Amino acid sequence: MPEPSAPGGIRNAELLGVYTNDHLASATGGIELVSRMLGEHRGTPYERRLEELLDELREERTALCGTMAALGLPVRQYKQAAVWVGEKLSRAKLNGHLLTRSPLSDLVEVEFITTAVLAKRAGFETLRALAEVEPRIDGALYERLIAQADEQHQWLADVRREVAARVFGGHPGLADAAADT
């Protein structure tokens, strides 16, 4: 049985709607997390780059919304709300400190956003590839966002190693290739 298709060569347009909404919800969660991280790191060497990262994440979310609108894919608000609530609830995680912020919180947050950057990069690659058969998708935009995600990941990987060394000891050193891919 042939797969459902939409104009421009998109197969499984309904699944593309699910996929892009999942990425959009993740973008919302990433913005919330980086906003919180920025609040925790005001006045530190991380502040300026976290501000840039937050601006970039907002730009990426806007780009994804634009692509969804161009393709006629609806934004599922319940997914946005669920991720927003989930991010707030994640602040109550058991981290060894009941009433204060744990140093482990910094490491967990950096590890989470580092991993999330790789996941969104994969989504950008999917949309860039789809742009080859769908003229409503700006392939050059997604090419630029992939490069931006690579820069974000490199910086975050360095920060992750610094924070891990600060929390547990040792030296940040160079990344293990397997750990940062």
MODELLER restraints for C-alpha pairs under 7 A, 6 or more apart:
rsr = mdl.restraints
at = mdl.atoms
rsr.add(forms.Gaussian(group=physical.xy_distance, feature=features.Distance(at['CA:3:A'], at['CA:11:A']), mean=6.29, stdev=0.5))
rsr.add(forms.Gaussian(group=physical.xy_distance, feature=features.Distance(at['CA:3:A'], at['CA:12:A']), mean=6.36, stdev=0.5))
rsr.add(forms.Gaussian(group=physical.xy_distance, feature=features.Distance(at['CA:4:A'], at['CA:11:A']), mean=5.73, stdev=0.5))
rsr.add(forms.Gaussian(group=physical.xy_distance, feature=features.Distance(at['CA:4:A'], at['CA:12:A']), mean=5.13, stdev=0.5))
rsr.add(forms.Gaussian(group=physical.xy_distance, feature=features.Distance(at['CA:5:A'], at['CA:11:A']), mean=4.14, stdev=0.5))
rsr.add(forms.Gaussian(group=physical.xy_distance, feature=features.Distance(at['CA:5:A'], at['CA:12:A']), mean=5.51, stdev=0.5))
rsr.add(forms.Gaussian(group=physical.xy_distance, feature=features.Distance(at['CA:5:A'], at['CA:13:A']), mean=6.22, stdev=0.5))
rsr.add(forms.Gaussian(group=physical.xy_distance, feature=features.Distance(at['CA:6:A'], at['CA:13:A']), mean=6.10, stdev=0.5))
rsr.add(forms.Gaussian(group=physical.xy_distance, feature=features.Distance(at['CA:8:A'], at['CA:133:A']), mean=6.08, stdev=0.5))
rsr.add(forms.Gaussian(group=physical.xy_distance, feature=features.Distance(at['CA:8:A'], at['CA:134:A']), mean=4.72, stdev=0.5))
rsr.add(forms.Gaussian(group=physical.xy_distance, feature=features.Distance(at['CA:8:A'], at['CA:135:A']), mean=6.86, stdev=0.5))
rsr.add(forms.Gaussian(group=physical.xy_distance, feature=features.Distance(at['CA:9:A'], at['CA:133:A']), mean=5.51, stdev=0.5))
rsr.add(forms.Gaussian(group=physical.xy_distance, feature=features.Distance(at['CA:9:A'], at['CA:134:A']), mean=6.12, stdev=0.5))
rsr.add(forms.Gaussian(group=physical.xy_distance, feature=features.Distance(at['CA:10:A'], at['CA:134:A']), mean=6.78, stdev=0.5))
rsr.add(forms.Gaussian(group=physical.xy_distance, feature=features.Distance(at['CA:17:A'], at['CA:73:A']), mean=5.53, stdev=0.5))
rsr.add(forms.Gaussian(group=physical.xy_distance, feature=features.Distance(at['CA:21:A'], at['CA:75:A']), mean=6.23, stdev=0.5))
rsr.add(forms.Gaussian(group=physical.xy_distance, feature=features.Distance(at['CA:21:A'], at['CA:76:A']), mean=6.40, stdev=0.5))
rsr.add(forms.Gaussian(group=physical.xy_distance, feature=features.Distance(at['CA:23:A'], at['CA:120:A']), mean=6.83, stdev=0.5))
rsr.add(forms.Gaussian(group=physical.xy_distance, feature=features.Distance(at['CA:24:A'], at['CA:61:A']), mean=6.44, stdev=0.5))
rsr.add(forms.Gaussian(group=physical.xy_distance, feature=features.Distance(at['CA:24:A'], at['CA:64:A']), mean=6.87, stdev=0.5))
rsr.add(forms.Gaussian(group=physical.xy_distance, feature=features.Distance(at['CA:25:A'], at['CA:79:A']), mean=5.81, stdev=0.5))
rsr.add(forms.Gaussian(group=physical.xy_distance, feature=features.Distance(at['CA:25:A'], at['CA:80:A']), mean=4.78, stdev=0.5))
rsr.add(forms.Gaussian(group=physical.xy_distance, feature=features.Distance(at['CA:25:A'], at['CA:83:A']), mean=6.06, stdev=0.5))
rsr.add(forms.Gaussian(group=physical.xy_distance, feature=features.Distance(at['CA:27:A'], at['CA:57:A']), mean=6.92, stdev=0.5))
rsr.add(forms.Gaussian(group=physical.xy_distance, feature=features.Distance(at['CA:27:A'], at['CA:61:A']), mean=5.93, stdev=0.5))
rsr.add(forms.Gaussian(group=physical.xy_distance, feature=features.Distance(at['CA:28:A'], at['CA:80:A']), mean=6.61, stdev=0.5))
rsr.add(forms.Gaussian(group=physical.xy_distance, feature=features.Distance(at['CA:28:A'], at['CA:84:A']), mean=6.84, stdev=0.5))
rsr.add(forms.Gaussian(group=physical.xy_distance, feature=features.Distance(at['CA:29:A'], at['CA:83:A']), mean=5.67, stdev=0.5))
rsr.add(forms.Gaussian(group=physical.xy_distance, feature=features.Distance(at['CA:29:A'], at['CA:84:A']), mean=5.84, stdev=0.5))
rsr.add(forms.Gaussian(group=physical.xy_distance, feature=features.Distance(at['CA:29:A'], at['CA:87:A']), mean=6.12, stdev=0.5))
rsr.add(forms.Gaussian(group=physical.xy_distance, feature=features.Distance(at['CA:30:A'], at['CA:113:A']), mean=6.80, stdev=0.5))
rsr.add(forms.Gaussian(group=physical.xy_distance, feature=features.Distance(at['CA:31:A'], at['CA:54:A']), mean=6.22, stdev=0.5))
rsr.add(forms.Gaussian(group=physical.xy_distance, feature=features.Distance(at['CA:31:A'], at['CA:57:A']), mean=6.22, stdev=0.5))
rsr.add(forms.Gaussian(group=physical.xy_distance, feature=features.Distance(at['CA:31:A'], at['CA:58:A']), mean=6.87, stdev=0.5))
rsr.add(forms.Gaussian(group=physical.xy_distance, feature=features.Distance(at['CA:33:A'], at['CA:87:A']), mean=6.97, stdev=0.5))
rsr.add(forms.Gaussian(group=physical.xy_distance, feature=features.Distance(at['CA:34:A'], at['CA:50:A']), mean=6.91, stdev=0.5))
rsr.add(forms.Gaussian(group=physical.xy_distance, feature=features.Distance(at['CA:34:A'], at['CA:54:A']), mean=6.16, stdev=0.5))
rsr.add(forms.Gaussian(group=physical.xy_distance, feature=features.Distance(at['CA:35:A'], at['CA:54:A']), mean=6.84, stdev=0.5))
rsr.add(forms.Gaussian(group=physical.xy_distance, feature=features.Distance(at['CA:38:A'], at['CA:47:A']), mean=6.15, stdev=0.5))
rsr.add(forms.Gaussian(group=physical.xy_distance, feature=features.Distance(at['CA:38:A'], at['CA:50:A']), mean=5.88, stdev=0.5))
rsr.add(forms.Gaussian(group=physical.xy_distance, feature=features.Distance(at['CA:38:A'], at['CA:51:A']), mean=6.89, stdev=0.5))
rsr.add(forms.Gaussian(group=physical.xy_distance, feature=features.Distance(at['CA:41:A'], at['CA:47:A']), mean=5.68, stdev=0.5))
rsr.add(forms.Gaussian(group=physical.xy_distance, feature=features.Distance(at['CA:67:A'], at['CA:137:A']), mean=6.09, stdev=0.5))
rsr.add(forms.Gaussian(group=physical.xy_distance, feature=features.Distance(at['CA:68:A'], at['CA:74:A']), mean=6.98, stdev=0.5))
rsr.add(forms.Gaussian(group=physical.xy_distance, feature=features.Distance(at['CA:70:A'], at['CA:136:A']), mean=6.07, stdev=0.5))
rsr.add(forms.Gaussian(group=physical.xy_distance, feature=features.Distance(at['CA:71:A'], at['CA:136:A']), mean=6.67, stdev=0.5))
rsr.add(forms.Gaussian(group=physical.xy_distance, feature=features.Distance(at['CA:95:A'], at['CA:102:A']), mean=6.23, stdev=0.5))
rsr.add(forms.Gaussian(group=physical.xy_distance, feature=features.Distance(at['CA:95:A'], at['CA:104:A']), mean=6.69, stdev=0.5))
rsr.add(forms.Gaussian(group=physical.xy_distance, feature=features.Distance(at['CA:95:A'], at['CA:105:A']), mean=6.98, stdev=0.5))
rsr.add(forms.Gaussian(group=physical.xy_distance, feature=features.Distance(at['CA:96:A'], at['CA:102:A']), mean=6.79, stdev=0.5))
rsr.add(forms.Gaussian(group=physical.xy_distance, feature=features.Distance(at['CA:103:A'], at['CA:167:A']), mean=6.28, stdev=0.5))
rsr.add(forms.Gaussian(group=physical.xy_distance, feature=features.Distance(at['CA:104:A'], at['CA:167:A']), mean=6.74, stdev=0.5))
rsr.add(forms.Gaussian(group=physical.xy_distance, feature=features.Distance(at['CA:107:A'], at['CA:160:A']), mean=6.57, stdev=0.5))
rsr.add(forms.Gaussian(group=physical.xy_distance, feature=features.Distance(at['CA:107:A'], at['CA:163:A']), mean=5.83, stdev=0.5))
rsr.add(forms.Gaussian(group=physical.xy_distance, feature=features.Distance(at['CA:107:A'], at['CA:164:A']), mean=6.13, stdev=0.5))
rsr.add(forms.Gaussian(group=physical.xy_distance, feature=features.Distance(at['CA:110:A'], at['CA:156:A']), mean=6.91, stdev=0.5))
rsr.add(forms.Gaussian(group=physical.xy_distance, feature=features.Distance(at['CA:110:A'], at['CA:160:A']), mean=5.75, stdev=0.5))
rsr.add(forms.Gaussian(group=physical.xy_distance, feature=features.Distance(at['CA:111:A'], at['CA:160:A']), mean=6.29, stdev=0.5))
rsr.add(forms.Gaussian(group=physical.xy_distance, feature=features.Distance(at['CA:114:A'], at['CA:153:A']), mean=5.97, stdev=0.5))
rsr.add(forms.Gaussian(group=physical.xy_distance, feature=features.Distance(at['CA:114:A'], at['CA:156:A']), mean=5.69, stdev=0.5))
rsr.add(forms.Gaussian(group=physical.xy_distance, feature=features.Distance(at['CA:114:A'], at['CA:157:A']), mean=6.59, stdev=0.5))
rsr.add(forms.Gaussian(group=physical.xy_distance, feature=features.Distance(at['CA:117:A'], at['CA:149:A']), mean=6.24, stdev=0.5))
rsr.add(forms.Gaussian(group=physical.xy_distance, feature=features.Distance(at['CA:117:A'], at['CA:153:A']), mean=6.22, stdev=0.5))
rsr.add(forms.Gaussian(group=physical.xy_distance, feature=features.Distance(at['CA:121:A'], at['CA:146:A']), mean=5.61, stdev=0.5))
rsr.add(forms.Gaussian(group=physical.xy_distance, feature=features.Distance(at['CA:121:A'], at['CA:149:A']), mean=5.91, stdev=0.5))
rsr.add(forms.Gaussian(group=physical.xy_distance, feature=features.Distance(at['CA:124:A'], at['CA:142:A']), mean=5.62, stdev=0.5))
rsr.add(forms.Gaussian(group=physical.xy_distance, feature=features.Distance(at['CA:124:A'], at['CA:145:A']), mean=6.97, stdev=0.5))
rsr.add(forms.Gaussian(group=physical.xy_distance, feature=features.Distance(at['CA:124:A'], at['CA:146:A']), mean=6.17, stdev=0.5))
rsr.add(forms.Gaussian(group=physical.xy_distance, feature=features.Distance(at['CA:125:A'], at['CA:146:A']), mean=6.95, stdev=0.5))
rsr.add(forms.Gaussian(group=physical.xy_distance, feature=features.Distance(at['CA:127:A'], at['CA:142:A']), mean=6.92, stdev=0.5))
rsr.add(forms.Gaussian(group=physical.xy_distance, feature=features.Distance(at['CA:128:A'], at['CA:139:A']), mean=4.80, stdev=0.5))
rsr.add(forms.Gaussian(group=physical.xy_distance, feature=features.Distance(at['CA:128:A'], at['CA:142:A']), mean=5.39, stdev=0.5))
rsr.add(forms.Gaussian(group=physical.xy_distance, feature=features.Distance(at['CA:128:A'], at['CA:143:A']), mean=6.55, stdev=0.5))
rsr.add(forms.Gaussian(group=physical.xy_distance, feature=features.Distance(at['CA:131:A'], at['CA:137:A']), mean=4.94, stdev=0.5))
rsr.add(forms.Gaussian(group=physical.xy_distance, feature=features.Distance(at['CA:131:A'], at['CA:138:A']), mean=6.32, stdev=0.5))
rsr.add(forms.Gaussian(group=physical.xy_distance, feature=features.Distance(at['CA:131:A'], at['CA:139:A']), mean=5.09, stdev=0.5))
rsr.add(forms.Gaussian(group=physical.xy_distance, feature=features.Distance(at['CA:157:A'], at['CA:180:A']), mean=6.46, stdev=0.5))
rsr.add(forms.Gaussian(group=physical.xy_distance, feature=features.Distance(at['CA:161:A'], at['CA:172:A']), mean=4.79, stdev=0.5))
rsr.add(forms.Gaussian(group=physical.xy_distance, feature=features.Distance(at['CA:162:A'], at['CA:172:A']), mean=5.00, stdev=0.5))
rsr.add(forms.Gaussian(group=physical.xy_distance, feature=features.Distance(at['CA:165:A'], at['CA:171:A']), mean=5.53, stdev=0.5))
rsr.add(forms.Gaussian(group=physical.xy_distance, feature=features.Distance(at['CA:165:A'], at['CA:172:A']), mean=5.51, stdev=0.5))
